[in-house]
Amino acid sequence: MNESAKDIVLFDGQCNFCRSQVDLLRRLDGRERLIFMSLHSPEVGERFPGLTFEQLMDQMWIVTPQGKQHGGAYAVRYLSRLLPILWPLAPILHIPGSMPLWQFLYRQVANRRYQLAGRNCDEAGTCSLHHHPKAASTKPPSVS
């Protein structure tokens, strides 16, 4: 499949929990419909200037070849329709009126992702964060 015809998954590449979920998605993506990019890659800021650093740190994003963006629980719901192995989850994720619950649950995990599995930093032991030009004055979130 042509690279430009694939959905792009933007995730926190310094988050061990996020990386393990991306590894799982890679295995589930038998038809290789997805491209995975760490939000910390300088290429992300260049290719997706409409997504701020805060938005990228807040949740996983999927950007379709047509430019449509799905974040957080909406991204999970989108994946449940895209990947055949996740189709059994689609009915429950599409129950009318249930999205606030899925967003709440997604937020609970996302807010605790570093506590769940830690952080993977560079060889110097520091976590350098990619900043979008629009978010240059934003301080990265502290991790306790």
Buried (B, 14 or more C-beta within 10 A) or exposed (E): EEEEEBBBBBBBBBBBBBBEBBEEBEEBBEEEEBBBBBBBEEEBBEBBEEBBBEBBBBBBBBBBEEEEBBBBBBBBBBBBEBBEEBEEBBEEBEEEEEBEEBBEEBBEEBEEBBEEBEBEEEEEEEBEBBBBEBBEEBEBEEEE
